[in-house]
Amino acid sequence: MSRKSFIVILLILLMVFLITACGGAPAATPITEAPAAEAPAPEAPAATEAPAMQNVYTAPEFTSISPETVSLADIQLYASLSAIQPSYVDPTLLAVAINNLDPKTIPSAPAKPVRTYQLGETRTFWVRNSSTLQYNLVTARLMLTSNHAYFWQDVNGGQNVSTDDWSAAGGSFDQTYEQVRAVFGSEQSLGLDGDPRMFIVHSDGVGEIGGYFNETDQLPAMVESHSNEGQYFFISNSRSSGIASAYYKEILAHEFQHMIQKNVDPDEEGWLDEGFSMFAQQMAGMRGDTWVADYLRQPDQSLWYWGKTSADYGQAYLYLEYLYEQFGADFIKALAAEPANGAISIERTLDKFNSPRTADTLYADAITAAVMPNPIPVFESASLPQIYQGTVQQYGGVDILSFSGGGRATLNFTGDQRVKLIPADAHSGDRFWWSNRNDGTFATLTRHVDLRNVSTATLKYWTWYDIEEDWDYAYLLVSTDNGVHWTAMPATSSRETNPNGQNLGHGFSGKSGGGTESTWIQETANLNAYAGKQIMLRFAMQNNRSVNNFGFAVDDLSIPEIGWSDNVESGGKDWSSGGFVPIHNRVPQAWGVRAVEQKADGSIAVHDLEIKNGVGGLEVDFNNLNRLVVFIIGQTHYTTLPASYRVEVSSQ
């Protein structure tokens, strides 16, 4: 079997660096971002809280390798997904389109501050409590004005902080401000208050988190009623370890990067945005590697799907740190500014730097450097022959296997060739519309409908959805003015409840069918109010930042009164898509299989197996090896469904 083999010289140096950097996790509470809202309503902030200390998802046990083979349609669908980019969720535009806000009344940032502040004065702020999910007005006193921030303290309880400590905190943040901006770019220059300074409000009213940046504070109050209309951080008094602590400084560096990224690339994928924020802590002279050890203990987790555990932060940081070590700060600057998202943005930045390496190989290199020469394998054997069967997560889940023995042997790999995008097939036939998976986006599917010749009308359709509960929503929308304004329509399973302020009205959220697993359900929407008119009909999927689930699917649509139906088998005729995709739910499974030989003389050889039709192999001479370490990496994007594989090492 053909293969690519090479000796990695710099790998050993990188191992030394990363093993040193990735020591045991300290006691400080890590930083986690709560779902960042992107709708014209009370939004959840990007919060600093204590993540769970375990992986969110446990891989299922191996069952069997699918006999399905890749089709041309699979290849074409996978290629098309990389070219699709739904629109960014702009809360103000949505308020105009759906909530009928008059755009002429929307304020713009004034050229100078609308208010000046004196030390000791008080004012009120809207503070969101992460425990109760409620906004409360908090009165705070101005304790310090630094070059780049105002420091406010809740008058109803807080830290016993000396004037010198406040001054030191201000000087530290001013330094962090310059260091983080030098790498990641600029925040929105002026808020709606016209003030270039940021507001850092210290209050235990934030709940059980360390602190947060709330991007909705940058919105007009007419769009978000709880907006403070400026650039804000809210920091817990009791959970930030005090303003003189390293953790306090890490929180501000971390959240400041989120503020910058919101301005530079507001729909960046959550994992990369979080990786940037962990790396920002390092750029500001603090620790970014706090949670790498948690990740390395169990690396079979998705890089792409953000699970908000400590290991997720460690994984994202590890990749960003490796990119920095390989290409330097200029690469990170370019990556942060790249409009594309996720792995695609890494590929485009590599092109700008004329690098022949890919995002996939760099990710494999980062993991190899981090775990060698002391990996923690999921399977280890000192004798041959051996067979291991397992599953691995997408994108970026890693299983590590270790083999040792004597004599010459052959390693054979067999894995799934196809994988589903969502865990459901079409309601009928082969194809259905799917909203795709993105962070901070508003995907749409639109068509014109002529109801002029009927007096009643009913839309019927089948839907399957798995949507982040109470944070992300799908909608059925109707427009009578050619798409200028839209009305959210009630349907059988839509809801008006709005616990986190994300629901634009009559949204779908959670799992279709209401059970533990999503199922296809039929929905009915009354269109009688639009009988006798020409309308535009739209399905929309609103994703906030950070977390996205499998999304929203639609099949077998009809309006019986006008004799119209669509089973989607024709591939989207007469529909206009702004992110939705007609899919048959199969794409090629991409594998990264890397074999690392730890030789008796201390050298290391790395072999990347060429996988064709789910099969690859390597000949190994164990006489010269201490052991063979095999990395199995799931490399398929756009899905989080695991893939099955089998590795057999047998003597010749």
N, C-alpha and C positions, 0 to 999 in steps of 0.2 A: 504494500500500500504506500502511495506517495506521501511525503510529508515535508514540512519545512523544519530544518534543524539549525540552531545557532547557539553560540556560546555567549552568554551575557556577562560582560566584564564589569560594567558599571553596576550591575545588579547587586554584587556583594557589598559595594560601598553604600548603596541605597538601603540594603538590609540593615547594615550597622546603624545608619541614621534613623530609620523608621522603627527598628526594635528599641532604640534608645528613646525615641519620641513617644512610643506607644506603651509606656509602662503602665503599672496598675492605676486604676481610676481613683482619683482623690475623693474626699468626702463631700466636696461642694455639690450643691444641687445643680443639675444640668439645665440647659435652656431648651424649651420646646415651644413651638409656635402653635397656638390654637388656630382653628380655621379662620382665615382672613376673609372677611366679608367683602363682596364686590357688588352690592345692590344698593339702591337708593332708599335705605331704611337702616335702623340700628344694626350695626355690624359687629361681628366678633373681632376683637383685636388680635394681632399677632402676639401671642402671650409667651412670657417666660415662666414656665412651670416645671414641676418635677415630673419627668416622663416615667412610664412604667419600666422596670428594670428587666424586661424580658421581651422577646419578639412577639409582635401582635399575631403573626400567622405561623402555624405549625404545619409543615409539609405533610401531605397525606402519605400513607404507606404505599410502597410500590405495588402496583397491580400487574400491569403488563405493558409492553411497548406496542403502540398502535400499529397495525399493518397498513394504515393509510399512507399513500404516497402523494408527493407534491404535484399539483396541477399548475398549468399556465395561469389559470384564474387566481390561484393562491399568490403566485409571484407578482401578478399585476396589482392585486389588491394591496399587498404589503408595500409595493413601491408607491402606490397612490396615497397611502396614509401619511407618508413623510412629506408630501406636497400640500397637505391640507392644514390650514391654520385658521381656526375660527377667530372671530373678532374678540378683542379685549372687552371685558365687562366694564363699561364706563357708567358708573351710577348716575351721573348727571344726565347723560343721553337717555338712559332708561327712564329716568324720572320725567323727561320731556315726552318720550314716546308712549309710555304706559300710564304714568300718573298725571299726564296732561299739564305738566309744569310749563309755564310760559317762558321760553328761553330768553326773552328780553328782560326778565326780572332777575336773572342769575348774576350775582355780583362777580367782579373780577378783583384780583389782588391790587390794592392801592400801592402807590409808589413809595409811601413811607408809612411807618407804624401809625395805626389809628389811636394808639394809646401809649403813654409812657408810664413806667412803674417806678415806685420808690421803695427802698428797703423798708420792711416792716409792714407795708400795706397788705390788705387781704382782698381776695376776690374768690368767686365760686367757679368750679369746674365740674363738668359731667364726668363721672368715673364709673366704669363698668365693672361690676363684681363678677368674677369668673365662677363663683360658687352658686349665686342666686340667678345669674344671667340678667340682672336688673341694672339699670343706670340710676345713679344717685348723685345729687348735688353735694359737693364737698367744698368747704371753705378752707382755703390755704393761705399761708403768710409767705411773702417773698423774703427768703433768707440770704440770697446771694444773686448778683448779676455778674456773670463771667463774659468773656469775649463772645461766646457763641450760645449761651444758654441762661435762662432764668431758673433758679432752684427754689421750689415752693415746698412748704411743709404743712400738712394737714393740722389745723389748729386743735382738732379733737383727738389728740394722741399722736405720738411719734417718737422719734429717736431723741435722746439727750445728746445733742451735737454741739460741739464748741464752734466758735467763730473760725478758729484756725482749721478745723476739720471741714467746714463748709468751703473755706477758701481753697483748701487742698483738693477737694472734690471738683471744684470749678476749674482749677488749673489742670487737673488730670483729664477732665472731659475735653477741655480746649485742645489738649495735646492729642487725645484720641480722635477728635474731630478732624484734625489735619491729617493724621496718619491714615484713617479709613478713607477719607475723600481722595487721598493721593492714589489709592489703588482702585476704588470702586466708582468714583465719579461724584456727582453733586446731587444733593437732595433738591427738592423743589425750592427755588431760591427765595421766594416770598410766599407766605401763607395768606389767607384771606384777611388776616390782621395786618398785613403789610410789614410784618416784623421778621427780620432775617434770623433772629435768635429762636432757639428751640425752648420749649417749656418742659421742665423735668419736675413732675409733681409727685411728691412722696406721700403715700397714704395706704393704710391697710384696707381701704375700701376696695382695692383691686381683688380681694379674695385670696384664695390659696395658690397664688402664683408669685413669682419673683418680680415680674413687671411686664409691660407690653408697650408696643408701638401700635396705635390705632389709626389706620389710614383713613378712617371715616372722619377723623378730626380735620382733614384737609378739605372736606366737602362743605358747601354752603349749608346753613341750618335749614333752609327750605327744602333741601334734598334729604338731609339726615338731621332730624330734630335734636339729636343729642350731640351734634358736632360742636367742638370747641373752636373750630375755624382757625386752625393754626397747625404748627408742627409740635407734636406732643409725645412725650414718654411718661408713663405712669409706673412708679416703682414702689413696691411693698416696703414698708418700714421693717417689718418683722422677718420677712423671708428673703431679703436681699443681703443679709449678713452685715448690714451697716455700711455707711457711705465711705468708710475708710478701707473696706475689704476689697480683695482682688475680685471676688465674685460680683460685687456691685459694679466694678469697672468693666468686667466681662459682659454683664447685662447691657450696659449702655453701648459698648462697641458692637455687640451682636444686633441690638435693635436699631442702632443707627444705620447699619448696613441694610437692614430691611427697609428703612425709610428711603435710602438712596436707591435701592433696587426698584422700589415702587415708582420712582421717578424715571429711572433709566430704562427699565424693561419690566413693566408692570404685570405681564402675563408669563413671566419666567416660571418654569416648573419648580414645584415646591422643594424638591430634594436639592436642586442646585442653588436655589436661594438660601436654603439653610446651610449648605456647604460653604457658600460665600460668607455667611454670618459667623460660622465657626472659625473660618480662616481670618475674618476681620479681627477677631479677638487676638489672634497671633500677630497680625500686622500692627496691632496697637500695643504690642509688648507683653501680652498675657498668654494664657494657655488656650489653645484651640483643640488639643488632642485629648481632652479629658475623657472622652467616651470611646476611644478607639479600642481599648481593651475589651469593652463589652461587646463590640461588634466581632472582634476576632475570635471570641469564644464560641460564636455560632454564626458563621458568615453566610449561611444559606437564607438570605432574605433579600427582598427586592430593593435595589437602589432607587428605582423609578417610583415605586409606590411608597408614599411617605406614611409610616406607621406611628410616628411620634414617640418612639422608644429611645432610650439612651443609645442603643446600638445604631439606630438610624442616623443620629448625629455623628457618631464615630465613623460610620461608613462614608457619609457624604464628605466629611472633613478629610478622611484618608485619601480619597480620590483627588480632591482639590489640592491637598498638600503635595501629592505626587506630581501633579501637573506643574505646580510651582517649582518643585525641585528640578524637573526636566527642562522647563522653558523659561522660568523666571517671572518676575512681577509684571513685565509687559504683557505676557500671555494672559495672566489673570485679568489685567486691565481690559484687554481686548475681548476676552470672553464675557466679562460682566457687561460690556457695552454692546455685544452682539445681539441684534434683534431676534434672531432665531432662538429656540428654546431647547433645553436639555442636551441630549447627545448630539442633536443636529447642530446646535450652536458650538459644541466642542469640535465637530468635524469642520465647520466653516472657519473656525479660528485656526485650526491646524493648517488649513489651506492657505490662510493669510500668512502663516509662518513658514510655508513651503516645507512642511513636515510630511514624510511618507508614512508616518504612523497613523493609526486610526483610534477612535474613541474606544473601540472594543479591545484592541491590543494594549492600549495604555491602561485600561482598567485591569486587565489580566496582569500586566506588569506591576501595577500598584499593589495588588493582592499578593502576588508572588514575593515581592520585596518585603512586604509587611510580615508575612508568616514564616518565611524561611530564615534561618535553618531550623526553627523549632515550631513546626505546624501542629495544630490540634486536629487530627483527622477524625472523620466520622466513622472510618473503617481503617483498621491497621492489621497487617498480617506479616508473620515472619517465615511463612512457608508457602510453597506453590504446589499445585495450582490453586487459584482463588477466583471466586466470582462474587461481584457485588452488584446489587440492583437497588436503584434509588430514584428519587425525584429531586428536581432542583427548581428554584424560583426564577421568575422573570422580572424585570431585566436586571441581571447582575447577581443573582443568587449563586453561591459557590459551595460545592461539596469538595472536601479534601480527602483523598484516599492515600494510604501509605502501604507499599509492598516491599518486601525484602526476601532474599532467597539466594540460591546459587545457580550457576550455569546460565545458558542462554534461554531466553523466554520471549514470548510474543504477547503484547498487550492488544486486545481487541475491544473496540468501543462500538456499541449499537445504541441508537437513541431514536425517539420519536422524530418523524419527518414533518409533521404538521401539528399545529396547535390552534385551539379556538380563541377567538377574541373575547367572547363572553360565554358563560356556562349555560347557553340555551341556543337551540337552533330555531329556524324560522317557524312561525305559527303554522304556515302552510307553504309548500314548495321549498325553494332553496334560499330565497333572498328576503331581506328585510332592511329597513332603514335603521341606522345606528348613529347615535350622537357623537361617537368618538370619545376619547378621554383626554382632558386637558385641565390645566389649572388657570383660574382667573379669566375664563373665556365665556362667551355667549354664542353657542352654536345654533343655527337656524335651518329650517326646512320649510319652504314657502311655495304656494301655488295660488293661482287665480281660480275662483269658483263663481259660476254664474247661477244665481238663484232668482233671476228676474221672472221666470215663468212658473214659479211655484208659490203657494201661500204658506206652506210649512216645510221645514227641512230639519233633518237629523243627521249628524255625523256619527258614524260607527267605526270603530277601529279596535285592533288588538294591540296591546302594549305589554312589554316586559321591561322592568326597570329595577336597578339597584343603585340608589342615589344616597349620598351621605345625609343621614337623617337630620332634618331641621336646619341644615346648612346649605345644601345644594337643592335646586328645584328644576323640574321640567314644567313646561306650560303648553297649553293650547291657546293661541292668540288669534284674534280676528281684527281686520282693518277694513274700514269703509272709505278711506281717503288715500288709497294707493300706497299704504305703508308709512304714512307720516305719523299716525297714531294707532295704538293697538289696545285691545281690550282682552284681559285674561278671562277665559271662558271656564265656567264650572263644568265638570264632567263627573262620571260615576265615582271615581276614587280620588278626585282632587281635594285639596284641603285649604281652608282659609286660616288655620292656626299659624301663628308666626312667633314662636318662642325666642328666636334669635334675630328677628328683624330682617330675615333674608327673603321672605316670601312676597313676591310682587302681587300676589292674589291668585287664588285657585291653583296652587302649584301641586305637583306630584313630588313626593319625597319618601325616603325609606325603601322598602322592598315591595314590589307589586304582589298583590295577593295577601299581604299582611302577615305572612308566616316567617319562619326562619330562613327559608329559601325563596327567591323570587320565582314567579310563575307567570305565564301568559294569561292576561285577563282582558275581557272585552269592555271597552269604554263607550259611553254614549254621551253626546253633547247636543243640547237643544239649540238649533240655529233659527228658530222661528222669528226671532227679532230681526233677522237679516233677510227673510223671505222677500222677494221682489227686488233684490239688490244684487249688484256685483260686489264681491268681497275678495279679500286676500285671506287665506288660511295659513297659519304658521304654527309649527311645532318649534319649541325653543328649549335649550338645555343651558342652565346657568350654573357654572362652577365657580366657587370662590377659590382662593389660593390654598395651597398646601395639600389637601386631601381630595382625591377623586376616586369614586367607585366605578363599577362597570358601566354605568350610564343608562341611557334611555333608548328603547327600541320600539319601532312601530311597524305593523304589518296588517294586511287585509283591511284596507280602508274602504268606506262606501258612504254615499249619500243616496239612499234609495229613491227619494222623491224626484231626483233628476237623472236617475239611471246611471250614476257614476260609481265606479269601483276601481280599486288598484291593489293588486296582490304583490307589487314591487318586483315581479319577475322580469319586467321589461327594463329594469335598471334605472328608474328615476325619470321617466318621460313626463314632461310638463311640470316638473318640480325645479325650483331653484334652491341649491344647497349652499349654506354658509357654514359648513363644518360637518353636517350630517353626511353619512356615506351609505350607499346601498351595498350590503355585504352578504356573502355566503358563509361567513363566519369561520373561515379557515385561512391561515397564513403559514408560510414555511417556518419550521422550527430552526432557529440558528443556534449553533453550538460553539462554544470555545472549550477545547480539550487540550490541556497543557500538561506535559510530562516533564518533571524536573529530576534529573539524575544528580544525587549527592554522591560524588565519587570518593573513593578511598583516599585519594591524595588531597582532598579538601576542595577541589574545584567543583563547579556546578555547570551542568549543561541543560539548556532548556529546549524542548521540542514542542512546537505547536502542531498538533495533528491536523491534517486536512480531512475534513468530514464531508463525504459525498453520499447523498441518499441515506443519511443517518448512520453511516459506517465509517470507521477509521481505524488505523492500526499502527503499531510501532514495535520494532525488534529491539530487545534490551539484553545487554550482557551484564548479568548480576555479579559476575566474578570481580568486576572492577567497581562495584557500587556498595555504598553503605545502605542506601535505600532509594526507591523510586517513589516520588510524590506526584500524584495525579490530581489536577484541578479540573473539575467539571463545572462549566459556567453556562447558565441559561442566558442567551443573548438576543432573545426575541423582544422587540419593543411592542408597545400598545396593548399588552395583555399582562395579567398577573396570574394566569392559570399555569400551574407547574407542568414540567415535561419529565417523562420517564426515560431512564437509560439503564444500560447494563455494561459493566466492565469485567472482562475476563483476562486474567494473566495466567498463562500456562507455559510449562517447560517445553522446549523443543526436543 
